[in-house]
Amino acid sequence: MSDSFEILLEEATKSLVDCQEKKSVQTCNDCEKLLDCDVRDEYVQAVYGNMSKGSSGGFEF
């Protein structure tokens, strides 16, 4: 069963992939809006939210 963070991540991933397909790019690095993109920002937030499950704090990679 998916929790709310996983659902948000799935939705954000779909939006990101749809955007990449629409712009005919393989990765966000190939896009001119890389550093000023709401779709990518939402995806990054969803990834961090899913990793932390809503808890604040840092990550160790």
N, CA and C of each residue as an Amber inpcrd file, in Angstrom:
protein
   183
   0.8460000  -1.1880000   0.0000000   0.0000000   0.0000000   0.0000000
   0.8900000   1.2500000   0.0000000   0.5970000   2.1730000  -0.8690000
   1.3730000   3.4000000  -0.9870000   0.9270000   4.4250000   0.0450000
   1.9160000   5.1080000   0.6390000   1.5580000   6.1950000   1.5380000
   1.4500000   7.4900000   0.7340000   1.0400000   8.5550000   1.3820000
   0.7990000   9.8160000   0.6680000   2.0790000  10.3610000   0.0310000
   3.2390000  10.1130000   0.6490000   4.4970000  10.6010000   0.0860000
   4.8470000   9.8540000  -1.1960000   4.5740000   8.5560000  -1.2250000
   4.8270000   7.7720000  -2.4270000   3.8870000   8.1820000  -3.5530000
   2.6520000   8.4680000  -3.2210000   1.6760000   8.9010000  -4.2270000
   2.1040000  10.2390000  -4.8240000   2.5230000  11.1700000  -3.9630000
   3.0030000  12.4640000  -4.4580000   4.2280000  12.2880000  -5.3490000
   5.1200000  11.3900000  -4.9770000   6.3130000  11.1370000  -5.7810000
   5.9370000  10.5480000  -7.1360000   5.0090000   9.6170000  -7.1570000
   4.5600000   9.0330000  -8.4200000   3.9520000  10.0960000  -9.3370000
   3.1390000  10.9700000  -8.7710000   2.5190000  12.0400000  -9.5630000
   3.5700000  13.0220000 -10.0810000   4.5260000  13.3750000  -9.2210000
   5.5780000  14.3080000  -9.6230000   6.4660000  13.6930000 -10.6970000
   6.7400000  12.4020000 -10.5720000   7.5530000  11.7070000 -11.5750000
   6.8420000  11.6970000 -12.9120000   5.5560000  11.4220000 -12.9070000
   4.7880000  11.4160000 -14.1530000   4.8000000  12.8010000 -14.7920000
   4.6150000  13.8400000 -13.9920000   4.6420000  15.2100000 -14.5270000
   5.9960000  15.5420000 -15.1300000   7.0610000  15.1080000 -14.4610000
   8.4090000  15.3770000 -14.9500000   8.6660000  14.6600000 -16.2730000
   8.3000000  13.3910000 -16.3430000   8.4970000  12.6140000 -17.5700000
   7.6580000  13.1940000 -18.7020000   6.4200000  13.5690000 -18.4150000
   5.5540000  14.1870000 -19.4320000   6.1870000  15.4770000 -19.9660000
   6.7360000  16.2760000 -19.0700000   7.3710000  17.5310000 -19.4640000
   8.5930000  17.2520000 -20.3450000   9.4190000  16.2920000 -19.9550000
  10.5980000  15.9470000 -20.7480000  10.2000000  15.4650000 -22.1390000
   9.1600000  14.6530000 -22.2150000   8.6910000  14.1680000 -23.5140000
   8.1590000  15.3180000 -24.3640000   7.4080000  16.2210000 -23.7380000
   6.8430000  17.3590000 -24.4550000   7.9410000  18.2550000 -25.0300000
   9.0310000  18.3960000 -24.2760000  10.1320000  19.2570000 -24.7160000
  11.1980000  18.4930000 -25.4950000  10.9710000  17.1980000 -25.7040000
  11.9000000  16.3410000 -26.4420000  13.3130000  16.3610000 -25.8580000
  13.3850000  16.2240000 -24.5360000  14.6820000  16.1250000 -23.8680000
  14.7370000  14.8050000 -23.1130000  15.9340000  14.2640000 -22.9650000
  16.1260000  13.0060000 -22.2520000  16.2280000  13.2280000 -20.7460000
  16.7090000  14.3890000 -20.3530000  16.9480000  14.7040000 -18.9550000
  16.7350000  16.1970000 -18.7390000  16.4750000  16.5790000 -17.5180000
  16.2910000  17.9980000 -17.2150000  17.5570000  18.8000000 -17.5020000
  18.7120000  18.1430000 -17.4500000  19.9630000  18.8380000 -17.7550000
  19.9950000  19.3680000 -19.1850000  19.2060000  18.7760000 -20.0560000
  19.1490000  19.2070000 -21.4540000  18.1450000  20.3320000 -21.6820000
  17.4350000  20.7320000 -20.6470000  16.3850000  21.7370000 -20.7740000
  16.9070000  23.1220000 -20.4120000  16.4530000  24.1240000 -21.1480000
  16.8870000  25.5050000 -20.8990000  16.3600000  26.0540000 -19.5750000
  15.2930000  25.4600000 -19.0250000  14.7030000  25.9450000 -17.7730000
  15.1910000  25.1700000 -16.5490000  16.2900000  24.4700000 -16.6620000
  16.7910000  23.5900000 -15.6140000  16.7220000  24.2050000 -14.2150000
  17.2200000  25.4080000 -14.0540000  17.2920000  26.0160000 -12.7320000
  16.0760000  26.8660000 -12.3800000  15.1350000  26.9870000 -13.2980000
  13.9450000  27.8000000 -13.0690000  12.7000000  27.0390000 -13.5270000
  12.5340000  25.8260000 -12.9820000  11.4540000  24.9580000 -13.4440000
  10.5990000  24.4930000 -12.2700000   9.3340000  24.8550000 -12.2840000
   8.4130000  24.4540000 -11.2200000   8.1810000  22.9450000 -11.2120000
   8.1370000  22.3190000 -12.3880000   7.9060000  20.8700000 -12.4670000
   9.0640000  20.1290000 -11.7970000  10.2820000  20.5270000 -12.1070000
  11.4630000  19.8920000 -11.5130000  11.5260000  20.1690000 -10.0100000
  11.2240000  21.3970000  -9.6130000  11.2330000  21.7360000  -8.1840000
  10.2330000  20.8830000  -7.4050000   9.0390000  20.6810000  -7.9680000
   8.0380000  19.8450000  -7.3110000   8.5120000  18.3940000  -7.2170000
   9.1930000  17.9250000  -8.2610000   9.7350000  16.5650000  -8.2490000
  10.7890000  16.4180000  -7.1450000  11.7110000  17.3660000  -7.0630000
  12.7560000  17.3150000  -6.0410000  12.1320000  17.3230000  -4.6420000
  11.1470000  18.1680000  -4.4340000  10.4720000  18.2180000  -3.1300000
   9.7770000  16.8910000  -2.8230000   9.1770000  16.2770000  -3.8370000
   8.4970000  14.9940000  -3.6390000   9.4980000  13.8930000  -3.2980000
  10.6730000  13.9270000  -3.9200000  11.7140000  12.9450000  -3.6100000
  12.1500000  13.0940000  -2.1550000  12.4700000  14.3160000  -1.7460000
  12.8880000  14.5440000  -0.3660000  11.7780000  14.2090000   0.6240000
  10.5490000  14.5580000   0.2760000   9.4190000  14.2300000   1.1460000
   9.2610000  12.7330000   1.3190000   9.4300000  11.9860000   0.2340000
   9.3120000  10.5360000   0.3050000  10.4700000   9.9280000   1.0990000
  11.6600000  10.4790000   0.9510000  12.8160000   9.9660000   1.6890000
  12.6600000  10.1900000   3.1890000  12.1360000  11.3480000   3.5550000
  12.0510000  11.6940000   4.9840000  10.7000000  11.3610000   5.5920000
   9.7360000  11.0500000   4.7360000   8.3620000  10.7730000   5.1880000
   7.8210000  11.9270000   6.0400000   8.2350000  13.1430000   5.6660000
   7.7160000  14.3330000   6.3330000   8.5280000  14.8310000   7.5080000
   9.5120000  14.0690000   7.9620000  10.3460000  14.5120000   9.0780000
  11.3520000  15.5380000   8.5820000  11.6670000  16.5030000   9.3990000
  12.6740000  17.4630000   9.0040000  14.0390000  16.9240000   9.3880000
  15.0450000  17.4400000   8.7370000  16.3980000  16.9970000   9.0330000
  17.1870000  16.8060000   7.7660000  18.4330000  16.5000000   7.9300000
  19.3160000  16.3300000   6.7820000  19.3400000  14.8910000   6.2810000
  20.0020000  14.7270000   5.1650000  20.1630000  13.4080000   4.5660000
  21.6440000  13.1030000   4.4500000  21.9770000  11.8560000   4.6070000
  23.3390000  11.4120000   4.3910000  23.3360000  10.5640000   3.1470000
  24.1400000  10.9520000   2.1620000  24.2210000  10.2050000   0.9110000
  25.5120000   9.4330000   0.8540000
